Amino acid sequence: MKQIISVLAFVLVGAYCASAQSAAGAVMTFDVTTIDYGTVEKGGDPIRKFKFTNTGNEPLIIKTAKGSCGCTVPTYPKEPIMPGESNVIEVRYDTQRVGAFTKTVTLTTNEASDTHTSPSKVT
């Protein structure tokens, strides 16, 4: 009886470990997810960079990156980001517009959660 319980426990622990490893996949970890531009002069520097690292165990693929409006244009790496590698997403804002606003960039990836939203606030 002890052997059966031991074997069953071993199988359950093995199955749990195997599922945990396969469930990890690609994981996109950002250094920061919000950038405050502060006070922006009309025509000022329009580009901000969001650095990220693939902290998962499979290649990370960014399928799409979309700004919340036409004045927010993201540029993202098209090639897979291997585990442990870092890269950046550049976000260009139309600084010809004045006044405070908040914009977001939505990423669709091959992560289990499948989307990231990175807001940037301009005041």
SEBA-352964 format. One record per atom (N, C-alpha, C): x, y, z; residue number from 1; residue in one letter; atom name. Coordinates in pm, 1 decimal, always signed. Layout:
(node (X, Y, Z), NUM, "A", "CA"),
...
***
This chain:
(node (+81.7, -119.1, +0.0), 1, "M", "N"),
(node (+0.0, +0.0, +0.0), 1, "M", "CA"),
(node (+86.5, +126.1, +0.0), 1, "M", "C"),
(node (+196.0, +128.1, +79.4), 2, "K", "N"),
(node (+285.8, +242.3, +83.3), 2, "K", "CA"),
(node (+347.1, +267.0, -53.9), 2, "K", "C"),
(node (+380.1, +155.3, -125.7), 3, "Q", "N"),
(node (+439.2, +170.0, -257.9), 3, "Q", "CA"),
(node (+341.0, +235.5, -354.5), 3, "Q", "C"),
(node (+215.8, +198.1, -349.4), 4, "I", "N"),
(node (+115.5, +254.4, -439.7), 4, "I", "CA"),
(node (+98.9, +403.6, -412.7), 4, "I", "C"),
(node (+94.8, +442.8, -285.8), 5, "I", "N"),
(node (+81.4, +584.2, -251.1), 5, "I", "CA"),
(node (+206.1, +660.8, -294.3), 5, "I", "C"),
(node (+323.4, +602.8, -273.5), 6, "S", "N"),
(node (+447.5, +667.5, -314.7), 6, "S", "CA"),
(node (+452.4, +685.4, -465.7), 6, "S", "C"),
(node (+414.9, +582.1, -540.8), 7, "V", "N"),
(node (+415.3, +589.3, -686.9), 7, "V", "CA"),
(node (+313.9, +692.6, -733.5), 7, "V", "C"),
(node (+195.0, +694.5, -674.4), 8, "L", "N"),
(node (+92.4, +790.6, -710.4), 8, "L", "CA"),
(node (+140.2, +933.6, -682.5), 8, "L", "C"),
(node (+201.9, +955.4, -566.8), 9, "A", "N"),
(node (+253.6, +1087.5, -532.3), 9, "A", "CA"),
(node (+361.9, +1129.3, -631.5), 9, "A", "C"),
(node (+449.9, +1038.6, -667.6), 10, "F", "N"),
(node (+557.5, +1065.6, -763.4), 10, "F", "CA"),
(node (+498.5, +1104.2, -899.0), 10, "F", "C"),
(node (+397.1, +1031.8, -945.2), 11, "V", "N"),
(node (+332.8, +1060.6, -1074.0), 11, "V", "CA"),
(node (+266.0, +1197.2, -1070.4), 11, "V", "C"),
(node (+196.1, +1229.2, -960.5), 12, "L", "N"),
(node (+130.1, +1359.1, -949.5), 12, "L", "CA"),
(node (+230.4, +1473.6, -948.7), 12, "L", "C"),
(node (+338.9, +1459.2, -874.2), 13, "V", "N"),
(node (+442.4, +1563.2, -870.5), 13, "V", "CA"),
(node (+506.4, +1578.3, -1008.9), 13, "V", "C"),
(node (+533.7, +1468.9, -1074.7), 14, "G", "N"),
(node (+591.6, +1473.7, -1209.2), 14, "G", "CA"),
(node (+498.8, +1540.8, -1308.8), 14, "G", "C"),
(node (+370.4, +1509.2, -1302.0), 15, "A", "N"),
(node (+272.3, +1570.0, -1392.7), 15, "A", "CA"),
(node (+261.1, +1720.1, -1366.5), 15, "A", "C"),
(node (+262.5, +1760.2, -1239.1), 16, "Y", "N"),
(node (+255.0, +1901.3, -1204.4), 16, "Y", "CA"),
(node (+376.4, +1977.0, -1257.6), 16, "Y", "C"),
(node (+494.8, +1922.1, -1238.5), 17, "C", "N"),
(node (+617.8, +1987.2, -1286.9), 17, "C", "CA"),
(node (+617.3, +1998.3, -1438.5), 17, "C", "C"),
(node (+574.1, +1895.4, -1506.6), 18, "A", "N"),
(node (+570.3, +1897.4, -1653.3), 18, "A", "CA"),
(node (+471.3, +2002.5, -1702.0), 18, "A", "C"),
(node (+355.6, +2012.9, -1639.2), 19, "S", "N"),
(node (+257.2, +2112.0, -1682.7), 19, "S", "CA"),
(node (+303.9, +2253.1, -1649.5), 19, "S", "C"),
(node (+372.6, +2271.8, -1539.1), 20, "A", "N"),
(node (+422.7, +2404.1, -1502.6), 20, "A", "CA"),
(node (+528.1, +2450.8, -1601.6), 20, "A", "C"),
(node (+615.4, +2360.5, -1646.1), 21, "Q", "N"),
(node (+717.4, +2397.6, -1742.0), 21, "Q", "CA"),
(node (+656.5, +2431.0, -1876.7), 21, "Q", "C"),
(node (+561.7, +2353.1, -1923.6), 22, "S", "N"),
(node (+503.4, +2378.9, -2054.0), 22, "S", "CA"),
(node (+411.5, +2500.2, -2051.5), 22, "S", "C"),
(node (+357.0, +2533.7, -1934.8), 23, "A", "N"),
(node (+266.6, +2647.5, -1925.2), 23, "A", "CA"),
(node (+341.5, +2780.5, -1924.1), 23, "A", "C"),
(node (+469.9, +2780.6, -1890.5), 24, "A", "N"),
(node (+543.9, +2905.2, -1879.4), 24, "A", "CA"),
(node (+551.6, +2977.0, -2013.8), 24, "A", "C"),
(node (+600.4, +2912.2, -2117.7), 25, "G", "N"),
(node (+607.6, +2971.3, -2251.1), 25, "G", "CA"),
(node (+683.9, +3101.9, -2252.7), 25, "G", "C"),
(node (+643.5, +3191.7, -2342.2), 26, "A", "N"),
(node (+704.8, +3323.5, -2353.6), 26, "A", "CA"),
(node (+643.5, +3415.9, -2248.6), 26, "A", "C"),
(node (+727.2, +3497.7, -2186.8), 27, "V", "N"),
(node (+679.9, +3593.2, -2085.8), 27, "V", "CA"),
(node (+747.5, +3727.2, -2113.3), 27, "V", "C"),
(node (+666.9, +3829.5, -2138.6), 28, "M", "N"),
(node (+716.3, +3963.1, -2168.5), 28, "M", "CA"),
(node (+716.8, +4044.4, -2040.5), 28, "M", "C"),
(node (+836.9, +4085.0, -1995.8), 29, "T", "N"),
(node (+851.8, +4161.1, -1872.3), 29, "T", "CA"),
(node (+909.8, +4297.9, -1906.3), 29, "T", "C"),
(node (+834.1, +4405.1, -1876.2), 30, "F", "N"),
(node (+876.6, +4541.2, -1906.3), 30, "F", "CA"),
(node (+954.8, +4600.8, -1790.7), 30, "F", "C"),
(node (+1054.1, +4686.1, -1824.2), 31, "D", "N"),
(node (+1124.2, +4763.2, -1721.4), 31, "D", "CA"),
(node (+1025.8, +4862.9, -1658.7), 31, "D", "C"),
(node (+949.4, +4933.8, -1742.6), 32, "V", "N"),
(node (+842.3, +5024.4, -1698.3), 32, "V", "CA"),
(node (+726.6, +5011.4, -1796.8), 32, "V", "C"),
(node (+605.6, +5034.3, -1750.4), 33, "T", "N"),
(node (+489.8, +5027.0, -1839.8), 33, "T", "CA"),
(node (+422.1, +5161.3, -1857.5), 33, "T", "C"),
(node (+467.9, +5262.9, -1784.6), 34, "T", "N"),
(node (+412.5, +5397.2, -1797.9), 34, "T", "CA"),
(node (+526.7, +5496.8, -1807.2), 34, "T", "C"),
(node (+516.5, +5587.9, -1903.4), 35, "I", "N"),
(node (+614.9, +5695.1, -1916.2), 35, "I", "CA"),
(node (+539.9, +5826.8, -1912.1), 35, "I", "C"),
(node (+580.2, +5912.6, -1819.8), 36, "D", "N"),
(node (+521.6, +6045.3, -1809.9), 36, "D", "CA"),
(node (+612.7, +6139.8, -1886.9), 36, "D", "C"),
(node (+561.2, +6197.5, -1995.5), 37, "Y", "N"),
(node (+640.0, +6290.6, -2076.9), 37, "Y", "CA"),
(node (+669.9, +6420.0, -2002.6), 37, "Y", "C"),
(node (+594.2, +6449.4, -1899.6), 38, "G", "N"),
(node (+607.9, +6578.7, -1833.2), 38, "G", "CA"),
(node (+545.8, +6685.2, -1921.3), 38, "G", "C"),
(node (+599.1, +6805.2, -1917.0), 39, "T", "N"),
(node (+549.2, +6912.4, -2002.4), 39, "T", "CA"),
(node (+621.7, +6903.4, -2136.1), 39, "T", "C"),
(node (+544.8, +6887.5, -2243.1), 40, "V", "N"),
(node (+602.7, +6870.9, -2376.1), 40, "V", "CA"),
(node (+585.8, +6999.8, -2454.6), 40, "V", "C"),
(node (+695.6, +7044.8, -2511.5), 41, "E", "N"),
(node (+688.3, +7161.6, -2599.0), 41, "E", "CA"),
(node (+633.5, +7117.9, -2733.5), 41, "E", "C"),
(node (+558.8, +7206.0, -2797.1), 42, "K", "N"),
(node (+506.1, +7175.7, -2930.3), 42, "K", "CA"),
(node (+623.4, +7143.7, -3022.5), 42, "K", "C"),
(node (+614.6, +7028.5, -3088.5), 43, "G", "N"),
(node (+721.9, +6984.3, -3177.2), 43, "G", "CA"),
(node (+839.7, +6921.6, -3104.1), 43, "G", "C"),
(node (+824.2, +6891.7, -2974.5), 44, "G", "N"),
(node (+932.0, +6832.0, -2894.9), 44, "G", "CA"),
(node (+960.5, +6687.6, -2934.0), 44, "G", "C"),
(node (+1052.7, +6625.5, -2862.6), 45, "D", "N"),
(node (+1093.8, +6487.0, -2889.8), 45, "D", "CA"),
(node (+972.4, +6394.1, -2885.8), 45, "D", "C"),
(node (+939.1, +6328.3, -2998.0), 46, "P", "N"),
(node (+816.9, +6248.5, -3003.7), 46, "P", "CA"),
(node (+833.4, +6101.2, -2966.0), 46, "P", "C"),
(node (+957.1, +6055.8, -2946.2), 47, "I", "N"),
(node (+979.0, +5911.4, -2929.0), 47, "I", "CA"),
(node (+1013.4, +5876.4, -2785.2), 47, "I", "C"),
(node (+947.7, +5770.2, -2736.5), 48, "R", "N"),
(node (+981.3, +5710.0, -2607.6), 48, "R", "CA"),
(node (+1000.5, +5561.5, -2631.0), 48, "R", "C"),
(node (+1083.4, +5498.5, -2548.0), 49, "K", "N"),
(node (+1114.5, +5357.0, -2566.5), 49, "K", "CA"),
(node (+1074.4, +5278.0, -2443.4), 49, "K", "C"),
(node (+1007.8, +5164.8, -2469.2), 50, "F", "N"),
(node (+970.7, +5071.1, -2363.8), 50, "F", "CA"),
(node (+1059.4, +4948.7, -2378.1), 50, "F", "C"),
(node (+1150.2, +4929.4, -2282.0), 51, "K", "N"),
(node (+1239.3, +4813.6, -2286.5), 51, "K", "CA"),
(node (+1169.7, +4694.9, -2220.5), 51, "K", "C"),
(node (+1186.4, +4576.4, -2280.1), 52, "F", "N"),
(node (+1129.2, +4454.6, -2224.3), 52, "F", "CA"),
(node (+1227.4, +4339.7, -2241.3), 52, "F", "C"),
(node (+1204.0, +4234.2, -2163.5), 53, "T", "N"),
(node (+1285.8, +4112.9, -2169.4), 53, "T", "CA"),
(node (+1192.9, +3993.4, -2176.5), 53, "T", "C"),
(node (+1230.0, +3894.1, -2254.4), 54, "N", "N"),
(node (+1156.6, +3767.4, -2256.1), 54, "N", "CA"),
(node (+1208.9, +3685.7, -2138.6), 54, "N", "C"),
(node (+1132.9, +3680.7, -2030.3), 55, "T", "N"),
(node (+1173.5, +3605.7, -1911.6), 55, "T", "CA"),
(node (+1114.8, +3465.1, -1910.6), 55, "T", "C"),
(node (+1054.3, +3425.9, -2021.4), 56, "G", "N"),
(node (+996.9, +3291.6, -2032.1), 56, "G", "CA"),
(node (+1098.0, +3192.0, -2084.0), 56, "G", "C"),
(node (+1047.0, +3073.8, -2123.6), 57, "N", "N"),
(node (+1135.7, +2967.9, -2171.5), 57, "N", "CA"),
(node (+1110.6, +2930.9, -2318.4), 57, "N", "C"),
(node (+1034.2, +3015.3, -2390.0), 58, "E", "N"),
(node (+1010.8, +2996.7, -2533.1), 58, "E", "CA"),
(node (+1026.0, +3131.0, -2602.7), 58, "E", "C"),
(node (+1051.5, +3131.3, -2734.5), 59, "P", "N"),
(node (+1063.0, +3258.3, -2806.5), 59, "P", "CA"),
(node (+935.1, +3340.9, -2795.3), 59, "P", "C"),
(node (+952.4, +3472.2, -2778.0), 60, "L", "N"),
(node (+841.6, +3566.2, -2769.4), 60, "L", "CA"),
(node (+817.9, +3624.8, -2907.8), 60, "L", "C"),
(node (+693.5, +3622.9, -2952.4), 61, "I", "N"),
(node (+658.4, +3678.9, -3082.6), 61, "I", "CA"),
(node (+553.8, +3787.4, -3060.4), 61, "I", "C"),
(node (+584.8, +3908.3, -3106.6), 62, "I", "N"),
(node (+487.8, +4017.4, -3101.8), 62, "I", "CA"),
(node (+412.6, +4013.3, -3234.2), 62, "I", "C"),
(node (+284.0, +3987.0, -3226.1), 63, "K", "N"),
(node (+201.1, +3974.1, -3346.0), 63, "K", "CA"),
(node (+157.3, +4110.6, -3398.2), 63, "K", "C"),
(node (+111.8, +4198.1, -3309.5), 64, "T", "N"),
(node (+70.1, +4332.9, -3347.8), 64, "T", "CA"),
(node (+98.2, +4429.6, -3234.4), 64, "T", "C"),
(node (+106.8, +4556.6, -3270.1), 65, "A", "N"),
(node (+117.0, +4666.1, -3173.6), 65, "A", "CA"),
(node (+33.3, +4779.4, -3229.8), 65, "A", "C"),
(node (-65.0, +4824.9, -3153.1), 66, "K", "N"),
(node (-155.6, +4928.7, -3201.0), 66, "K", "CA"),
(node (-166.5, +5040.6, -3099.3), 66, "K", "C"),
(node (-159.2, +5162.4, -3149.8), 67, "G", "N"),
(node (-179.6, +5279.2, -3066.0), 67, "G", "CA"),
(node (-327.6, +5305.4, -3048.9), 67, "G", "C"),
(node (-362.8, +5377.6, -2943.6), 68, "S", "N"),
(node (-503.8, +5405.3, -2916.2), 68, "S", "CA"),
(node (-563.3, +5507.4, -3012.1), 68, "S", "C"),
(node (-478.4, +5577.0, -3088.3), 69, "C", "N"),
(node (-527.3, +5670.2, -3190.4), 69, "C", "CA"),
(node (-418.0, +5688.6, -3294.8), 69, "C", "C"),
(node (-447.1, +5765.2, -3396.9), 70, "G", "N"),
(node (-350.7, +5786.4, -3504.8), 70, "G", "CA"),
(node (-229.5, +5867.7, -3465.2), 70, "G", "C"),
(node (-235.7, +5937.6, -3352.3), 71, "C", "N"),
(node (-121.4, +6017.7, -3308.0), 71, "C", "CA"),
(node (-23.5, +5936.1, -3223.7), 71, "C", "C"),
(node (-52.2, +5808.1, -3203.4), 72, "T", "N"),
(node (+32.5, +5718.3, -3124.9), 72, "T", "CA"),
(node (+73.4, +5602.3, -3214.0), 72, "T", "C"),
(node (+200.6, +5599.3, -3253.7), 73, "V", "N"),
(node (+245.5, +5499.4, -3350.9), 73, "V", "CA"),
(node (+359.9, +5416.0, -3291.3), 73, "V", "C"),
(node (+333.2, +5287.8, -3260.5), 74, "P", "N"),
(node (+439.1, +5201.4, -3207.2), 74, "P", "CA"),
(node (+517.6, +5132.6, -3319.5), 74, "P", "C"),
(node (+645.8, +5109.6, -3294.1), 75, "T", "N"),
(node (+731.6, +5030.1, -3381.3), 75, "T", "CA"),
(node (+786.3, +4918.4, -3294.0), 75, "T", "C"),
(node (+771.7, +4794.4, -3339.8), 76, "Y", "N"),
(node (+808.9, +4680.1, -3256.7), 76, "Y", "CA"),
(node (+894.2, +4581.5, -3336.8), 76, "Y", "C"),
(node (+973.6, +4497.4, -3267.0), 77, "P", "N"),
(node (+1056.5, +4398.6, -3337.0), 77, "P", "CA"),
(node (+968.6, +4291.5, -3402.4), 77, "P", "C"),
(node (+997.8, +4260.1, -3525.8), 78, "K", "N"),
(node (+920.3, +4159.4, -3599.8), 78, "K", "CA"),
(node (+977.6, +4018.3, -3582.0), 78, "K", "C"),
(node (+1103.0, +4008.1, -3544.0), 79, "E", "N"),
(node (+1166.8, +3877.7, -3524.8), 79, "E", "CA"),
(node (+1139.6, +3826.2, -3383.0), 79, "E", "C"),
(node (+1140.1, +3694.2, -3364.7), 80, "P", "N"),
(node (+1119.1, +3638.9, -3229.5), 80, "P", "CA"),
(node (+1228.7, +3684.5, -3133.4), 80, "P", "C"),
(node (+1189.7, +3709.2, -3010.4), 81, "I", "N"),
(node (+1284.0, +3744.5, -2904.3), 81, "I", "CA"),
(node (+1305.5, +3618.4, -2821.9), 81, "I", "C"),
(node (+1427.2, +3571.4, -2821.0), 82, "M", "N"),
(node (+1459.2, +3445.5, -2754.6), 82, "M", "CA"),
(node (+1458.1, +3462.8, -2602.2), 82, "M", "C"),
(node (+1440.5, +3353.1, -2528.0), 83, "P", "N"),
(node (+1442.2, +3361.0, -2381.1), 83, "P", "CA"),
(node (+1569.7, +3429.4, -2331.0), 83, "P", "C"),
(node (+1552.0, +3523.0, -2239.5), 84, "G", "N"),
(node (+1664.8, +3595.9, -2182.4), 84, "G", "CA"),
(node (+1704.7, +3719.8, -2261.0), 84, "G", "C"),
(node (+1656.8, +3734.1, -2384.1), 85, "E", "N"),
(node (+1692.7, +3850.3, -2465.1), 85, "E", "CA"),
(node (+1600.6, +3968.8, -2435.2), 85, "E", "C"),
(node (+1654.6, +4090.3, -2458.0), 86, "S", "N"),
(node (+1578.7, +4214.1, -2439.7), 86, "S", "CA"),
(node (+1565.4, +4285.3, -2572.9), 86, "S", "C"),
(node (+1467.2, +4374.1, -2581.6), 87, "N", "N"),
(node (+1446.0, +4455.5, -2699.4), 87, "N", "CA"),
(node (+1363.0, +4576.1, -2656.8), 87, "N", "C"),
(node (+1326.6, +4662.0, -2751.7), 88, "V", "N"),
(node (+1247.4, +4780.9, -2719.6), 88, "V", "CA"),
(node (+1131.6, +4797.0, -2816.5), 88, "V", "C"),
(node (+1029.3, +4863.0, -2767.2), 89, "I", "N"),
(node (+918.5, +4907.5, -2850.3), 89, "I", "CA"),
(node (+926.0, +5059.0, -2848.1), 89, "I", "C"),
(node (+941.0, +5118.5, -2966.0), 90, "E", "N"),
(node (+944.5, +5263.9, -2975.8), 90, "E", "CA"),
(node (+803.2, +5313.7, -2999.4), 90, "E", "C"),
(node (+765.9, +5419.6, -2927.9), 91, "V", "N"),
(node (+633.7, +5478.2, -2943.6), 91, "V", "CA"),
(node (+652.7, +5625.0, -2980.6), 91, "V", "C"),
(node (+595.4, +5660.5, -3095.8), 92, "R", "N"),
(node (+603.5, +5798.8, -3145.1), 92, "R", "CA"),
(node (+468.7, +5866.1, -3121.1), 92, "R", "C"),
(node (+474.1, +5984.0, -3057.4), 93, "Y", "N"),
(node (+354.6, +6064.1, -3032.0), 93, "Y", "CA"),
(node (+360.5, +6191.0, -3116.4), 93, "Y", "C"),
(node (+245.9, +6238.5, -3159.3), 94, "D", "N"),
(node (+237.8, +6361.7, -3235.8), 94, "D", "CA"),
(node (+247.5, +6478.4, -3138.4), 94, "D", "C"),
(node (+366.4, +6535.4, -3127.2), 95, "T", "N"),
(node (+387.0, +6644.5, -3031.5), 95, "T", "CA"),
(node (+348.2, +6780.6, -3090.1), 95, "T", "C"),
(node (+284.4, +6781.7, -3206.5), 96, "Q", "N"),
(node (+228.7, +6906.3, -3259.6), 96, "Q", "CA"),
(node (+98.7, +6941.1, -3188.2), 96, "Q", "C"),
(node (+40.5, +6842.4, -3120.1), 97, "R", "N"),
(node (-81.8, +6865.0, -3042.5), 97, "R", "CA"),
(node (-41.3, +6910.7, -2902.6), 97, "R", "C"),
(node (-114.9, +7005.2, -2849.5), 98, "V", "N"),
(node (-81.6, +7055.7, -2716.1), 98, "V", "CA"),
(node (-189.2, +7014.9, -2616.5), 98, "V", "C"),
(node (-153.8, +7016.4, -2490.5), 99, "G", "N"),
(node (-248.1, +6980.9, -2384.5), 99, "G", "CA"),
(node (-221.8, +6841.3, -2329.5), 99, "G", "C"),
(node (-278.2, +6815.6, -2213.5), 100, "A", "N"),
(node (-258.1, +6686.8, -2146.2), 100, "A", "CA"),
(node (-338.6, +6577.6, -2215.2), 100, "A", "C"),
(node (-279.5, +6459.7, -2222.6), 101, "F", "N"),
(node (-352.9, +6344.4, -2275.1), 101, "F", "CA"),
(node (-287.2, +6215.7, -2228.6), 101, "F", "C"),
(node (-363.3, +6108.3, -2234.3), 102, "T", "N"),
(node (-314.0, +5975.5, -2199.7), 102, "T", "CA"),
(node (-340.5, +5884.9, -2318.3), 102, "T", "C"),
(node (-239.8, +5813.9, -2363.4), 103, "K", "N"),
(node (-251.5, +5723.4, -2477.8), 103, "K", "CA"),
(node (-205.0, +5585.3, -2435.0), 103, "K", "C"),
(node (-249.7, +5483.5, -2505.6), 104, "T", "N"),
(node (-207.0, +5346.8, -2476.0), 104, "T", "CA"),
(node (-159.0, +5278.3, -2602.7), 104, "T", "C"),
(node (-76.6, +5176.9, -2582.2), 105, "V", "N"),
(node (-32.5, +5088.1, -2688.9), 105, "V", "CA"),
(node (-70.7, +4947.6, -2645.7), 105, "V", "C"),
(node (-141.2, +4876.7, -2731.9), 106, "T", "N"),
(node (-182.9, +4740.7, -2701.3), 106, "T", "CA"),
(node (-101.5, +4644.3, -2787.4), 106, "T", "C"),
(node (-38.0, +4548.4, -2721.7), 107, "L", "N"),
(node (+42.7, +4447.7, -2789.7), 107, "L", "CA"),
(node (-29.5, +4314.4, -2788.3), 107, "L", "C"),
(node (-25.1, +4244.3, -2900.0), 108, "T", "N"),
(node (-74.5, +4107.6, -2906.3), 108, "T", "CA"),
(node (+47.4, +4019.4, -2928.2), 108, "T", "C"),
(node (+67.5, +3922.7, -2837.0), 109, "T", "N"),
(node (+185.5, +3836.9, -2841.0), 109, "T", "CA"),
(node (+144.5, +3690.4, -2830.5), 109, "T", "C"),
(node (+243.5, +3603.8, -2827.7), 110, "N", "N"),
(node (+217.0, +3461.3, -2809.3), 110, "N", "CA"),
(node (+224.0, +3420.3, -2661.7), 110, "N", "C"),
(node (+218.1, +3516.4, -2570.3), 111, "E", "N"),
(node (+212.7, +3486.2, -2427.5), 111, "E", "CA"),
(node (+79.4, +3420.8, -2393.6), 111, "E", "C"),
(node (+75.1, +3356.7, -2279.6), 112, "A", "N"),
(node (-50.7, +3296.2, -2234.3), 112, "A", "CA"),
(node (-156.4, +3404.6, -2212.0), 112, "A", "C"),
(node (-117.6, +3520.5, -2155.9), 113, "S", "N"),
(node (-213.7, +3628.5, -2133.1), 113, "S", "CA"),
(node (-249.1, +3699.4, -2263.0), 113, "S", "C"),
(node (-163.1, +3693.9, -2362.9), 114, "D", "N"),
(node (-182.4, +3736.5, -2501.8), 114, "D", "CA"),
(node (-189.5, +3886.2, -2528.3), 114, "D", "C"),
(node (-205.5, +3974.2, -2430.3), 115, "T", "N"),
(node (-198.9, +4117.6, -2459.8), 115, "T", "CA"),
(node (-135.7, +4193.8, -2344.8), 115, "T", "C"),
(node (-72.2, +4302.5, -2380.7), 116, "H", "N"),
(node (-17.1, +4397.6, -2284.3), 116, "H", "CA"),
(node (-67.5, +4533.5, -2326.2), 116, "H", "C"),
(node (-103.9, +4615.7, -2231.6), 117, "T", "N"),
(node (-137.3, +4753.6, -2262.3), 117, "T", "CA"),
(node (-39.0, +4841.0, -2187.8), 117, "T", "C"),
(node (+31.2, +4925.0, -2260.5), 118, "S", "N"),
(node (+130.5, +5012.0, -2201.0), 118, "S", "CA"),
(node (+86.0, +5157.0, -2213.2), 118, "S", "C"),
(node (+31.6, +5214.7, -2106.9), 119, "P", "N"),
(node (-12.9, +5354.3, -2115.0), 119, "P", "CA"),
(node (+103.7, +5451.0, -2101.9), 119, "P", "C"),
(node (+95.3, +5562.7, -2170.7), 120, "S", "N"),
(node (+190.3, +5671.0, -2155.6), 120, "S", "CA"),
(node (+111.2, +5797.4, -2129.5), 120, "S", "C"),
(node (+151.2, +5872.3, -2031.0), 121, "K", "N"),
(node (+76.3, +5991.5, -1993.4), 121, "K", "CA"),
(node (+157.0, +6115.1, -2028.1), 121, "K", "C"),
(node (+93.2, +6209.3, -2092.7), 122, "V", "N"),
(node (+155.7, +6337.0, -2125.7), 122, "V", "CA"),
(node (+78.7, +6444.7, -2054.5), 122, "V", "C"),
(node (+150.8, +6526.3, -1979.2), 123, "T", "N"),
(node (+84.5, +6636.5, -1909.9), 123, "T", "CA"),
(node (+151.5, +6768.0, -1940.0), 123, "T", "C"),
***
